[in-house]
Amino acid sequence: MIVPASSDQQTQIASNIRKWILNSTHRAGSGHPTSSLSAVELMVALFFDGNFRYDIDHPQYANNDRLIFSKGHASPLFYALWCAADAIDEDDLMTYRQFDSVLEGHPTSRFAYTEAATGSLGQGLSIGAGMALAAKYLDQLPYRTYVLIGDSELAEGSQWEAIEIAAHYRLNNLIGILDVNRLGQRGETMEGYHLDVYRRRLDAFGWNTILIPNGHDIGEVSKAYRQAAELTDRPTMIIARTIKGKGVSFLENENGWHGKTLDDDQLAEALRELGEIPDVRGELKEPQRAEFPKIQASDPPSFHYERGEQVATRTAYGNALARLGDSRMDLVALDGEVSNSTRAEFFQEKYPERYFEMFIAEQNMVGTALGMALRGRVPFVSTFAAFLTRAFDQIRMARYSNPNLKFVGSHAGVEIGPDGPSQMGLEDLAMFRTIMDAAILYPCDAVATERCVEQLANSEGIGYLRTTRGKLPVIYDDKEQFPIGGSKTLRESDDDEVTLISAGATLHQCLAAEEELRADGLAVRVIDLYSIQPLDLDTLRVASEETSLLITVEDHFAAGGIGEAVTAALSDQPTPIRSLAVTVRPRSGKTDELFDLEGISKANIVKVVREALATQTEVQVG
């Protein structure tokens, strides 16, 4: 049985951690020592007074408590804390921020004890909420999630989104630790040391709050953790007054030291102040033995659509997710209060216990989904494609946690019509193309959508599915498969002169254009490039070799869309590529009117192909 460290031992551990913080940042020549020094006792009381339950030899053990440093710049403290727990040694700490070290400037998944990558402020509490939701509502496990938060980052709106949702779901297993050290990067924070302001705001949101006037009193801090653990109906925020730079007199409560390390003389003086420190380590309390519930996977039920049937791809997404729910108990769905539009409601109706309403708070929705993904679930996160853009920081940061996380953006493009530009997702492909290794799928009919959802559910990593509002005709047979990285060549002959490359709604415009051109004796190839990332390079290269012009057509802005993806992929090929995309300021109107306005309608595609072929003929004759 592990006995909590004594008060004297905890004080010695705190001093050791301060020494390691100063030495590791000095060795690195960069880092945030003063931001780390303020929270030392907050973390020592958590780890070494029996409050934190963790199997240190098995970081992914199901019932370990979880610790997230939302203030990720305090990574010197984070790493030193694990050193004090004997998970790593002091030599490891001295590799901080080096190229080949897993101890990066802000925590990432390369370090085994990092729950989630942090450092872009305002995200840790959302991730913690996701882990707490998984524990309470999905896995029924008793572990608790702790989130260390800086007072500066509480100005972020995403924090208050998380605070609101945690209260809504009564996450008594979520404990926030607010390190009120008063000083931000360039001076005093918005509220300074006014702890009662934080308390009143959090009370109003339905949280339990505990004020600690001296956040360096380990006994008082530990008492607060024990009080929080007893609560059964709501989350707790421990609000602790601390001193930035605590432990080194010339750093304490002094502005101008944020993100600065000590020089040789300053380090020597600081270490003299700390004095001789025994190399004391602590032990973590063992977690209660428990396992994740067994999640069985089986073959999903079949589906059927009639060719020519008019079905919106968003509807097919809802059908697919609900269909897969029986065979994939690890699937969960989160939606931003538009589930009756995205069709996530189909999943909610069948599996209400695995559906989580996130309301109109997309940043928190993404962070919460990440937390669930990191606890073994496969979240599908849905809203209008346009609204995912406001959560781009959470999406890009998620990549550094290596999650299995899927996004679905509906109502994409000018295709939505009368609602106008505020609702039109026209930047989403560009956004997700910047996420390394993300799969981006843009199906053109219900069959393709069903198969693409299957592909995303069965693949690892981040994925994005783009769906449309309006009904589109089914063109594929139910048995057709749509692997990630593939494409479909729908029209092809030995006489093809031009290749039309498209996906989603505009693919149907390309097919209609090909039919009219064929009637005039013009041979045109049509490729359904449903996988935008990764691309089917082999098919694209064959098209560039066998036809004299490639034309991409997309309901998306030109920047970062299909045209740029194809152009970049074929940059070593001489075949010219022309991009038809949304280039005129969108407005309200009917879909056909908007397609005409943007030059992505059947009529304009026919015109462009005819003009291109006529020009080629003139050149050949000349």
N, C-alpha and C positions, 0 to 999 in steps of 0.2 A: 504493500500500500504506500502510495506516495504522500509524504507529509508536506504541506505548504511551507515555503521558506519562512523563516522567522523574520520579524521586523528588521532586525539588524542585517540579516542576510539580504533582504530585499533592498535595503539602503545601499549595501555594498554592490549588489547587482546593478542598481541604478548608476552608481559612480563608474563602474566598469563600462556600462553602455555609453556613458558620456565620453569616457576616454576613447572608446572605439569610434564613436561618431567623429570626434575631432581628428583622430589619427587617419581614419579612412578617407575623409574628405581632404585632409591636407595632402595625403599621398596622391590622391586623384587630381588635386589642383582645382577641383570644382565640386559643386554640390550645395546642399542647404543645411549646414550644421545648426544654425540657430533655430530654424523651424523644427528640427528634430529634437533639440534639447528641451523644448517646452513641454513635450508630451511624454517624457521618459517615465515619470511616475504613473501616469495614466496607463501605460502599457505594462509596467512592472507589476502593478497591482492586479491587472487582468491576468497575466500569465502565471505569476508565481505565488499567488495567495489562494490558489485552488478554485479560481473562477472560470478558467478556460480549460475545456476538456478536449484533449487531442492526443492521438496516437502518432507520435513524431516519426516513427518508422514507416508509417503508411499515410502519407499526406492526403490521399484520396479516399481514405476510409469513410464509409457512408455517414457515420454519426459523429464525426469530428465537428467541434465548433468551428466557425469560420470567422476570419479576420480580414477585413478589407481596409486598406489605407486609401481613403478617398483623397486625402492630401498626400498624393504620391510623391511629391518632392521631399517628403520626410523619409525617403528610402534609407538614408543612413541609419535611422532609428529602426526601421523595419528589419534590415539585415542584422543589425546588432542584437535585436531582440531574439532572433533565431539562433544567433551565436550564443547568447546567454542561456538558451535552452538546449545547447549542445547539438543542434541540428547541423551547424557548420562551425568551422574553427576560425580563429583570429587571422590566420594566414589568408583564408578566403576573403575576409573583410578587406584586406589590403589590396585585393584585386578590383575593388570598386571602380566602376566606370571604364575599366580597361576593355579593349576590343574583344578579347577572347573570354571575358568573364560573363557569367550569368547574372552578376550583380549590376544590372544596368542602372542608368541615372534615375529612371523611374521604374517601378516594378513591372515586369512582364511575365508571361507564362514560361519563359526560359528558366526562371528560378522556381524550383519545385514547390515552394511554400507560398507562392503567389496565387491567391484565389482568382484575381482578375487584374488585367493590366489597367493601371491608373496613371494619373499625372495630368491629364486634361481635367481641370477641376469641375466639380459639380456632378460627378457621375457615380461615385461609390455607393451612395445611399440607394439609388435605383437598383444597382446590381445586388446589394444586400437585401433589398425588398424581394427581388426575384428568388434569391436563395431561401429567404424566410417563407415565401409563399409555397415553394416546392416542399419544404420541410413540413409545413403545417397542413397543407391541403392535398398534397399529392402523395408524399412518402410517409406521412404520419411518424416522423422521426423527431426526437426531442432536442436535437442540437440547436444552438443559438448562433445568430450571426451578429458580429460586432463590426461597426464601421467607425473608423477614426476620421473626423471631419475638421477641417480648418475653418476658423471664423470668417476669413475672407471669402471662401467659396460659398458661404451661405447666402451671398448676394445672387447666386445663380438661380434662375427660375426653375431649372431642372431639379434642384434640391427640394423646392416646395411642391413640385409635382410628386416627388417621391414621398415627402412627408404626408401629403394628402392621401395618396393611395395606401400607404402603410396603415394609416388610421382607419381608412374605409374597410380594409380587410382584417383589422384587429390583430396586427402582427406582434403579439406579445413576445415572440422569439427574436425580434429585431431590436438591437440596442445601439443607438448612436452615441458617440463620444465627441462632444464639441470642445475642441481645444481653443479656448478664447485667450489667445496670447496678445491681442490688441493690435499688433503690427502686421501689415501686409507687405507687399513688395516695395511700395514707395512711401509708406507712412501709415497712419492710423486707419483702421478699418472703419466701416460705416458706423458701427455701434460702439466701437472701442470696448471698454470694460463694463458696459451696461448689461450685465447678465440678466437683469429682470426683463429687459426688452425681449431677449431671446425666449425667456421663459413664458412671457405672456403670449407671444406669437405661437409658440409650440403648443401651449395649453389650448389656445383657440382652435387649433387643428385637431385636437383630441388626443394628444400625446401625454403620457406621464413624463414629468420633468423632475430632475433632481439637480439642485444647485450645489456646487462645491466651491466655496469662496477661495480655498487654497488647493489647487489641483496638484500640488506637490506633496500633499499629505497622503501617503500611501494608505494609511488606515481608513481615512475618510473616503478615498476613491474605491477601495475594496468594499466598504460598506455599501456604497451606491450600487456596485455590481450585484451584490447579494439582494438588495431591495428590488432591483430591476428583474432579477430572475424569479421573484415570487409573483410577479404580475401575470394575470391570466387573460386580460381583455384588451390590451392596447400596447403599442410600442413605447419604449422609453428613450428619452434623450438626457444623457448626463452632461450638464453644462458646467464646465470647470474653468475657473480663472487660473491662467498660467502665466509664466514669464518667458518671453522669447529670449533664447540664449541662456536659460537657467543653468547655474552651476559655474559660470565664468563671469566674474564681476564686471569686466569691461564690455561684455556682450549683453548683459541683462537689460532688457527693456530699452535697448538702444536702437534707434532707427538707422538705416543705412547698411545693415549687415546681411540683409536677405540675399541668399544665393552667393555669399562670399565665404571663402575659406581663410584660415589663418596662415600667416607666414611663419617662418621658423621661430622667430623670437616670440611672436604671439602664442604659438603653440606651446613653446616651452613654459611661458608664464601661466597659460591655462592649465597645463598638466601639474605645475607646482601647486596651484590652487586646489586642484582635486586631491593632491597628496598621494601617498602610497595606498594602493588598493589591492586587497587579496583577490586572487582570480577565482571568484565565487560563481558557480553556475547554478541554475535552478532546474526543477523538473516540472513537467506539465501533468495535470491530473488526467488520468485515463478516462476516455469516453465510455459511456454505457454501451455494452455490446448490442449492436443492432445491425440489420442489413437493409439494403434497398429492397423494396418489393420486387419480386420476380416479374420481369416484363417479357412476355412471350410475343414473338412475331410469327405471323403466318401469311399465306398468300391472300391478297385482298380479293374481295368479290369482283366479278366482272361488271361491265357497264355496256350500254348500247345507245347509240345515236343513229338516226337515219340520215343517209347522205341527202344533202339539200335542206335538212332541218335547220331552222334559224335558232341559234343558241348563243347567248353572250358568253364570252370566255370567263367572265367573272362568275357566272352561274355554274359553269363547268368546274371552276376552282372549288366552289362550295360543295358541289357534288362529290368531287374527288376527295376532299379532305374528310368529309363525312363517311365516305366509302372506306377510306383507309383506316379510320378510327377503330374499327373492329379488329383489324389485324395488327395494328401498331399502337399498343397501349402507351408508348412513350411520347406520342404526339400530343402537343397542347396547342391551343390557339389563343392569341391575344389580338384585340382589335381596339381601334381608337374611336369608339362610339359611331361607327359607320358600318356595322356588321350586316345591316339589312341592304347595304349597297355593295359591299365587298363580297357578300354572301357567306361570310364566316358564320353567320347565324345558323347555317345548316349544320355545322359542327356543334354549335352551342345547343341546338335542339336535341341532338342525339347524346352528347357527352357534356352536360352542363358542369360536371365536376372537373373537367379538363379545359374549360373555357374561362378566360379571365378578361373582364371588361376593364380597359385601361382609360376610358374616357378620352377627352380631347387633350391629350398630354403626350405627344408622340416621343419626346425625348425620354421621358420616364418609361414609356412603353418599351422602347428598344433596350434601355438599361435593365429593366426588369426581365425581359426575355433573355438577355445575356446571362443574368443570374440563374435562371431556370436551366438554360443550356449547359451551364457549367456544373449543374447538379444532375446531369444525365438525361434531361428531357430534350425533345426536338421541337422547339417552338416555331410556329408559323405566325408571323407578325403581319397584320394587314391594315391598310388604310388607303386613301387615295394616293396615287403615286406622287402627286404634287406635295403632299404633306410629309412624306418621308424626308424631303430635303431639309426640313427644319431639325431633323435628328441626325444629320450627316456626321456630326462630331462623334456621337455615340456609335454610329455604324462603323466609322473608320477606326475608332479605338477598339471596337470589339474584335477586330482582326488580330490584335496582339494578345488576345486571350485564347486563340485557337478554338472557337466555339463551333458547334453544329447548330446553325441558326439560319432560318429562312425568312425572307421578306416577300410580301406580295403587294404590289402597287396597282390598284385598279383605276379606272377612269383616266386612262393614259391618252394623251394627245388631243388634238383638236377634234378628234372623232366624237367627243362627248357632246359637242354642239352648243346648245343654248346657254349652258351655265357660264360660259365665257372663260377668259384666261386664268382667273384665280384658281379654278378647279382643274386645269389641264396639266397633267404631268408631261412636261416637255424637256426636262433636264435629267430625268431619272436614269436613263441608260448611261449618260456621261458620268453621273455620280457613281454608279455601281461599277463601271468599267475601271475606276481608279482603285477599287478594292482588290488587292492582290489575291489571285486564285479564286475569286468569286465566280460562281456559275450564274450566267444571266440568260434566261429563257423567255422567249416572246412568242407564244403560240398563236396560230391564226384561226383555230376552230376548237370545238369542244373536245374532240378526240385528242388532238395534240395537247390541249390543256390538261386533260386527265393523265396522260402519259408523262407530261412534264412534272406534274405534282408528284407522281410516283418516283420519278428520277430524283427530284430534290429530297424527298423523304428518305430515300435509300442511299443518298450520297453523304459524304462528310464535308463539313466546312460551311461557309457562307454561300447562300444562294438567293437569287432574286427572280421572281416571276412577274411578268408584266401582263396585265389583263385589261380588257376594254369594256366600256359601258354598253354599247349597242350590240344587238344580235348579229351574228355572222353565220353564213351558211357552212354546214359541215361538209368538208371535202374529202376527209380521210375515212378509211375503213377502221372499224373498232380494233382490229388486230395490229394496226400499224404501231411501230415502236419509235420512240423519239429519244435516243441516247444523248446525254450531254456531250457537246462537241460535234454534233451531227448537223445535217441539213437534208432537205428533200428537193430533188430536181423534178419539177412537176411538168414542165414542157421541155422537150429536147428533140433535136434532129441533127443529122449530119450537115444540114445546110444553114444552121443558126448563124446569124450575123451579129446579133446583139444579145447580151444577157441582162435580164432584169433580176435584181437581187432585192428581196424585201422580207418583211415578217409582219405578223399581226394583221391589223386592219387593212393596211395598204397592199398586202399580198393579193387580196381579192381585186384591187384595182389593177394590179399587174396582170392577173389572169384574164380579166376582162379586156385589157389592152392587147394582150397576146392574141386573144380570139379575134378581135377586129383586124389586127395586122395580118394574121394568118389568112383571113378571108381575102385580103388584098395580095396574097402571095409572098408575104414577108415572114421569114422564119426567125423566131425569137425564143430564146431559152428563158425559163423562169425558175428561180431558185428560192425556196422557202428557207431563209436563214434563221430558223427558230432559235438556234443557239448562238447568241451574240458574243458570248464569252464562255468557254473557248470557242473559236471559230473552226469550221470545217475547212481547213487550209487546202486539203487535197482537191476538193470539189471546186473551190475558188480558183485554184491554179489551173485546173483543166479548163474552166470557163475562160480564163484570161488567155489561154493558149489557143482555144478553138473558136473564139469569137473576137471581133475587132473592137468592141466597145462594151464596157460594163456600166450599167446604170443602177445605182442604189436608190430606193424609194422608201421613205420612212416618215412616220407621223411623230417627229421628234425634232428638236432644234438640230441644225447641222453640226454644231460644235459637240464633239464627243459621242456622236451617234453611230449608226450603222455605216454611213458613208466613210467616216473617219476610220472606223475599225477595219473596213475592207481595204481602204487606201493604204493604211499602215501595214496590213498583212501582206499586201502585194506591191510593196514599195520597190522591190527588185524586178518587177515585171514591166515591160514597155507598154502594155495595153492601157489605153486611157480609161479613166473612171470618172463618171459624172454623178453628182449627188443631187437628188431631189429631196428636199426636206422642208421643214417649217422655217421660212425666212421672212415672212410678213407678220407684223404684229397681229396676233390672233384676236378674235372678237366673238361675240355671241352670234349664232346662226345655225342653220341646219348642217349636218355632217357633209352633205354633198357640196354645199356652198363653201364651206371651209376648206374642203379638199381642193376645190377649184381655186380658191384664193391663194392657197399655198403651193399650187402647182404639183400636187401629189395625187390628182384624180386620174381616172382612166383617160379622159380626153387629153390631158396635158402629157401623160406618158406616151400616148400614141403620137402626139405632135412632136415630142422630143425625139422619139425613135425615127420617125419619118425624116425629120430635118437632118439628123445625124447620118442616116443612110444616103440621103440625097447629096449631102456634102461629100461623103466618101466617093460616091459615084462621079461627082464633078471632078474630084481630085484624080481619080483613076483615068477619066476621059482626058483631062488636061495633060 
